[in-house]
Amino acid sequence: MKKVTMYTGDPCPYCSAAKALLKTKNVEIEEKDIWVDPANAKEMLQRTNGARTIPQIFIGNHYIGGNDKLQEANKTGKLDEFLKD
């Protein structure tokens, strides 16, 4: 399964929803809290071309986007494809 990187903050209900979905897929998530470490925020801005909302999710090097895009990918079956090695 591919590595999942999620830029998060706390509290964040959208981050919680994304993590809950990924947990059902038995996915290990590398969380990068943008509020605890400003370097994570800078990295997120660079990797997403300026997205400022959280969560921002990457599966491998594929940029998913936020929780809404993750949930949509799950409904269409694309999430399982993205997670395959």
CORTAFEN-V546787 format. One record per backbone hydrogen bond with DSSP energy under -1.0 kcal/mol. CO is the residue of the C=O (numbers start at 1). NH is the residue of the N-H. E is the energy in kcal/mol with one decimal. If there is no record, write none. Layout:
CO:NH:E ; CO:NH:E
This chain:
3:60:-3.7 ; 4:30:-3.1 ; 5:58:-2.8 ; 6:32:-2.6 ; 7:56:-1.3 ; 8:34:-2.9 ; 12:16:-2.2 ; 13:17:-2.1 ; 14:18:-2.1 ; 15:19:-2.7 ; 16:20:-2.3 ; 17:21:-2.1 ; 18:22:-2.4 ; 19:23:-2.2 ; 20:24:-1.4 ; 22:27:-2.0 ; 23:26:-1.7 ; 30:6:-2.7 ; 32:8:-1.9 ; 33:37:-1.6 ; 37:40:-1.4 ; 37:41:-1.1 ; 38:42:-2.2 ; 39:43:-2.4 ; 40:44:-2.6 ; 41:45:-2.4 ; 42:46:-2.0 ; 43:47:-2.7 ; 44:48:-2.1 ; 45:50:-2.5 ; 56:7:-2.8 ; 57:64:-2.6 ; 57:65:-1.4 ; 58:5:-2.5 ; 59:62:-2.3 ; 62:59:-2.6 ; 65:57:-2.7 ; 66:70:-2.0 ; 67:71:-2.9 ; 68:72:-2.1 ; 69:73:-2.4 ; 70:74:-1.9 ; 71:75:-2.2 ; 72:76:-1.8 ; 73:78:-1.1 ; 73:79:-2.0 ; 78:82:-2.7 ; 79:83:-2.0 ; 83:2:-2.2
